[in-house]
C-alpha cells in the first residue's frame, strides 16, 4: 500500500493555546500600527487585511504598496518564539505530539501544512519528531502561494490520497472536489455539513484507524488524469 499522507494545519489544530494565539495576533496588530500609524483601529484593519488577502503582510503590500519584507522578523520575534517553546514543551502538547508520532509509526507520512513561516512551523515540527515534513511559504509573502489558494496545494501528489485537517472551512473548501483529497474540519464550536468534524488529536487518531479504506480503495479515475496533466511537483509527496 502507498504511504498514507496526513496534512495538519498548525495554528488552531496543533497549536491551540489561547494566550499564544492572541500573542501572535497582538504582534500582527503592532506591525500594522508600525506600517499604518494613522490607522484609528489597527486591530480591525488587521482583521480586514487577513480576511481579504489571507495574510496581514500580503494585505499591507497589495492594498497599501508597503514594504513587508520585515514582517516575519518583527512578528515572530524572540519573545513570541520563547512563548511558543513554553507551549511546545507543555505536558498537553507533548502528549499530542506522542500521538502524532505514533501516526508515523502506523505508516502515515505527516506534513505540517501552514501559512506560518519556517521559523514557526519548523519549531513545531521538531517538537513532534524528526520525521515530520513542513510545507510553508517562503520569505516573499507578497507572491508566495497561501492557503486557500489552489497554487498552495500544487506541491502534493496528484494521485496519492491526502487527509487534510484544518480549522478553516475556507481552506478546506479548496480541496472539497479535488480527487484523492479528504478534508477534515478541526473545531470545537461548529460542525461542517459537508466534511467530518473533530476537536482533538485523539479523535483524529480514531478517524485514521478507520481511514485505510480511503487509501486502499482509491485508484486513478478519469478526473485524476485530467487533474494530473501538470505533473511538476516539488514536495516530498510528489510522485
Secondary structure by P-SEA (a helix, b strand, c coil): ccbbbbbbbccccccccaaaaaaaaaaaaaaaaaaccccccaaaaaaaaaaacccaaaaaaaaccccccaaaaaaacaaaaaaaaaaaacaaaaaaaaaaaaaaaacccccccccccaaaaaaaaaaacccbbbbbbcccccccccccccccccccccccccbbbbccaaaaaaacccccbbbbbbccccccccbbbbccaaaaaaaaaaaaaaaaaccccaaaaaaaccccccccccc
